[in-house]
Amino acid sequence: MAFVITSPCLGEKSGDCTDACPVDAIHEGDDQYYIDPDLCIDCGACEAVCPVAAIFAEDSVPEHEQEFIVKNRLFFRTPA
């Protein structure tokens, strides 16, 4: 399981999460940040510092934000 960044991050991109990630799993995209599911170690450090509460464990992503799981995987081209 990896963490996923959801819609509150769209256009926000403060970057606090990238500084907190101990394995450099978070990458900047055109519209938001994304977490590489192959690098994420599920430590939760990014979730704790997100100023807009956009980061969730994959199995805890709210129902209305589920599309961001797919969007994140497509960013890294990781099959489900």
SULTA-V353067 format. One record per residue. N is the residue number from 1. RES is the residue in three letters. PHI is phi in degrees with one decimal (999 if undefined). Layout:
<<N	RES	PHI> <N	RES	PHI>>
This chain:
<<1	MET	999> <2	ALA	-122.3> <3	PHE	-88.6> <4	VAL	-132.1> <5	ILE	-97.7> <6	THR	-111.6> <7	SER	-55.6> <8	PRO	-59.1> <9	CYS	-81.0> <10	LEU	-54.5> <11	GLY	78.6> <12	GLU	-76.2> <13	LYS	46.7> <14	SER	-70.8> <15	GLY	87.7> <16	ASP	-57.4> <17	CYS	-64.8> <18	THR	-66.1> <19	ASP	-68.6> <20	ALA	-81.3> <21	CYS	-72.6> <22	PRO	-75.8> <23	VAL	-119.4> <24	ASP	52.8> <25	ALA	-88.0> <26	ILE	-101.3> <27	HIS	-125.4> <28	GLU	-85.0> <29	GLY	-107.0> <30	ASP	-65.3> <31	ASP	-116.6> <32	GLN	-168.3> <33	TYR	-92.1> <34	TYR	-134.9> <35	ILE	-108.6> <36	ASP	-70.2> <37	PRO	-66.2> <38	ASP	-82.3> <39	LEU	-100.4> <40	CYS	-58.8> <41	ILE	-104.1> <42	ASP	60.3> <43	CYS	-81.7> <44	GLY	82.2> <45	ALA	-60.7> <46	CYS	-67.8> <47	GLU	-60.7> <48	ALA	-66.6> <49	VAL	-105.4> <50	CYS	-66.0> <51	PRO	-73.1> <52	VAL	-117.9> <53	ALA	51.9> <54	ALA	-98.9> <55	ILE	-107.0> <56	PHE	-136.5> <57	ALA	-62.0> <58	GLU	-51.8> <59	ASP	-80.6> <60	SER	-116.8> <61	VAL	-63.4> <62	PRO	-56.8> <63	GLU	-51.7> <64	HIS	-74.7> <65	GLU	-113.8> <66	GLN	-57.0> <67	GLU	-60.2> <68	PHE	-74.4> <69	ILE	-64.3> <70	VAL	-66.4> <71	LYS	-57.9> <72	ASN	-64.1> <73	ARG	-63.8> <74	LEU	-65.9> <75	PHE	-58.4> <76	PHE	-98.7> <77	ARG	54.8> <78	THR	-103.0> <79	PRO	-65.0> <80	ALA	-69.6>>
